[in-house]
Amino acid sequence: MNASAWIMLIVGSGIIYGGLGYFIWVAARSKRHPHSLEKQTKE
């Protein structure tokens, strides 16, 4: 694999794990604040 392919792999995995972390954080917040999750899903 060349350097650009490794960069794409690292960036792609970072976006995936970042999205998972954000989703878990929003889910944890929604347990304390039920209305916040409804606003997220409508967007």
N, C-alpha and C positions, 0 to 999 in steps of 0.2 A: 504494500500500500504506500502511496506517496503522501507527502506532508498534508496536502489539501484534504485528502480523504480522512486522515486522522483528525484534522481540525473540525471537519463536518461531523465526524462521529462524536467527538467530545462536546461540541456545541449542541448537537441533537440530543445526546443523553442528558446534558445539563438542562435543556428545555423540558424534557420528559420528567426528570426527577424534580425540577422546580415546580412544574405544574402539579405533580402529585403532592408535593409538600404544601403548596398553596391550597389545594382542594381539601387536604386533611385539616389545615389551619382554619379554613372557612367552616368546615363541618364541626370542628371543635367549638368555634365561636357560635355557631347556629344553635348549639345545645343550650348556651347561656342566653342567646338573643335569637329567638325563633324567626323574627321578621327579616333578619339579614339574609337568610338563605333564599327566601322568596324573591327578594330584589335581585340576587345573583342569577337565579334560574330564568327570570323574565328577560334578561339581557342576552 
